[in-house]
Amino acid sequence: MIRIWLERTLLAVTLLSANAVASPLSYFTDKDPVDSLRVAVPAAAADDMAMMALTLMGTPYKFGGTSPETGFDCSGLVQYIYRDISSVTLPRTAAEMANLAGRDVTTRELVVGDLLFFRLGKSSRINHVGVYIGEDRFVHAPRTGTTVRIDKLDNRYWMRYYDRARRLFTDDGNLHTSVDMTTSQRVQ
């Protein structure tokens, strides 16, 4: 477990120091995300979240997966990132996460740490989640046969299925403790 984490951290550091230009990583190379982006998680955790996202890239998708050793599904990845950076344990499914205490935010209001929810295919329920990491990008575990990756939210595919974004932390870095009435009344 430690060996895997060290290898991925080394890869992330190598990519950063080599001034990598691969599109999902390019915005990490010339600035510190905490210095240039607003954050929804406590400020000290935003940098950790971005680094965690980098170190988990390439981890295989596994339905029901919740760790780097076994692989991740989308909600398992989000659960892992939040637990690691904030000691918050989120529910197990994307639909449950969408109904957590917090507040919905527009795409213009997105900040690092906001959760992005999607209804993939013809689903009437939320069935996919990712973590916004700034500059219109989010980290997620897309589907079987793929790996954890960073995608752009403005991609036509993702905008087609985008449902909403949710902020779990208040502006002062505390967890929201009540659910908005409009959110609690939603039918998922």
Secondary structure, 3 states (H helix, E strand, C coil): CHHHHHHHHHHHHHHHHCCCCCCCCHHHHCCCHHHHCCECCCHHHHHHHHHHHHHHCCCEECCCCEECCCEECHHHHHHHHHHHHHCCCCCCCHHHHHCCCEEEECHHHCCECCEEEECCCCCCCCCEEEEEEECCEEEECCCCCCECEEEECCCHHHHHHEEEEEECECCCCCECCCECHHHHCCCC
